[in-house]
Amino acid sequence: MAIVNEPPDDVLIDILSRVPAKSILRFKSVSKHCMSADSWKELVVVARNHDFTGYHHHPCTSLDGVFYWLSSNAYPYGHTKIDAVNTVEGWFERRSLPASVCSHLQTNLCLLNDSLALVAPLYDNWLDTQFDVWLMDEYGVQECWTKKYTIGPILGSHRPFGFQPNNEVLMTGCDNGMIVSYNHGIGDIKVYKQLCNLPEVGFLRQVFQYSENLVSVKRRLD
Amino acid sequence: MASSIENNNEKLTLKSSDGEEFLVEKHVALQSTLLQNMLDSDCSSADVIPLPKIDARTLALVLGYCKKHADASSSKQGELNSFDSEFLKDMDMGALFNLVLAANFMEIKGLLDIAAQKIADTIKDKPHQEVREIFHVENDYTPEEEAAVREENRWAFEGFP
């Protein structure tokens, strides 16, 4: 009934991730070492022919094992490109934005319904902003971005940083520490004033869906 | 040479760790991402492809799975699901684990999923002592430490030794 070979960590993690929490907690008493199997791997990706000097990198968004972020090399947000690292196949690529998307402070990459979405201001008008939402169909093809819809116009200066599960767009508001959500379907704007005690530094960049996980991360920190 | 994949009737030869050779149709082999990548990168299909980590018994099972799933484009998903559960039924832990290792090595995601799930389903209701035996894990807890872990998650141990 016993397994003959030593299981590799990633296979073991795969199996254990399918076991209910109650069993996992019980299995903690199997072994100190085995059940703290931290599976963090160092990934070395060689980015050939790409110059990173002078690039400003924005926070990343991950989808299906690929991490995407915007990077720009002209102050403040010019010449923006989309960088991608595939953690499964181990490659790096840098692609251009769709031709009609301008690089701007308000341009951002987010996740929308398990697709990568690019939200970009339609024209530069600080009083009355509209945003185009582009969805990526398949990475790697230049023409793979499809314009989905346009948000707005919304009064004031906003910066979209993510989507809620119900397709509402979350944006920073005009005041510091204010989050605005915009529902495209009904054109409804909700204002979450002081939703949380936002730190005063910088912009809000990303929103993450938080889900609990039992895999510990402590080994790399030792 | 580069795009010989179009020809579906082509066959290639896989060699198990214990030296047995298997003649496989190319479209069946393509269920494995590993083999697909090898073929894409100009590996000659005339060569024998050695799979040093997989014994003949396991490889035969893996190829049975691949064949069913490669030919399944016309058949129903429900039929495939019942094939999958029948395929793993009555399989002992050793065979299951060899399957997981083989599917992991050959990058056959569907097979890895169902086999790992089957192992997970099998161990989830077992006491930890048995799990320790299944995975060949030595107990590195002192009795005090083990008692502390048990105390910490006491509810999880209800009904278990």
Interface residues (C-beta under 8 A of the other chain):
Chain A: M1 A2 I3 V4 N5 E6 P7 P8 D10 V11 L12 D14 I15 L16 R18 V19 P20 K22 S23 L25 R26 F27 K28 S29 V30 S31 K32 H33 C34
Chain B: D92 M93 G94 F97 N98 V100 L101 N104 L112 A116 Q117 I119 A120 D121 I123 K124 D125 P127 H128 V131 R132 E133 I134 F135 H136 V137 E138 N139 D140 Y141 E145 E146 V149 R150 E152 N153 W155 A156 F157 F160
